[in-house]
Amino acid sequence: MKKKVFLILTIILIVLISWAGLTYATSRRGSSGSEVRKIQTKLKQWGYYNGSVDGIYGSRTEAAVKSFQKKNGLTADGIAGAKTLAAMGISSGSSSSGNSSNDLNLLSKAVYSEARGEPYTGQVAVAAVVLNRVSSSSFPNSIAGVIYQSGAFDAVSDGQINLTPDSTARKAAQDAINGWDPTYGCIYYFNPSTATSKWIWSRKQVVTIGKHIFCR
């Protein structure tokens, strides 16, 4: 009797562990279906994956996901969980309005952490740079992907991205989403007083707003 109870409890525990794993890993090696095809399509477009878009999450897809995760500052485990899917711009069972709300919140955090204290136009400009990168083939094609790209923003490296944005930052982010771009299409900005990279000075400078120079 005790052996039967132990066996039943063991089976229940295994099922619970498996279920918990699935809640954190939407797609992983062995998965198949439309979401896997979306992942493969994105990775193929960006040059991470050169296999067939067959909807089967095999070793090549796993390796491509790992490469994408490394570039975007994510845990390189080869599992397409919520953060990885968000960085790819793929919805994981969330409504589009929910995704839009998440994008606005994250963009607001980027504005607040990178440009609080700057003129309002300068805060909109920082948000516009993020959105311009999303539109550029040289960067990840989602707001989360751009912001969390390894080494892209100091606020991510030092943890300030986790600060709660104020209403001004949220308004600036919304204005940028609505189409206001004070940078005229720039994809970089820097503070000349603190910049240590010689490379950034080689970029074409377009406009200075507050303490930031915006460039292409």
TAKA-V942522 format. One line per field, one symbol per residue. phi: phi as a letter, one per 40 degrees, with the letter a starting at -180 (. if undefined). Layout:
phi->???
This chain:
phi->.cccccccccccccccccccccccbcbadhcahcccccccccccccgcbbcccbgbccccccccccccccccgbccbgbccdccccccgbcbgcccccccccccccccccccccbcgcddcccccccccdcccdccccbdbacccccccdgcbcccccgccccccccccccccccccchcbccfgcbbaacccbcbcccccccccbabbgcbbbab
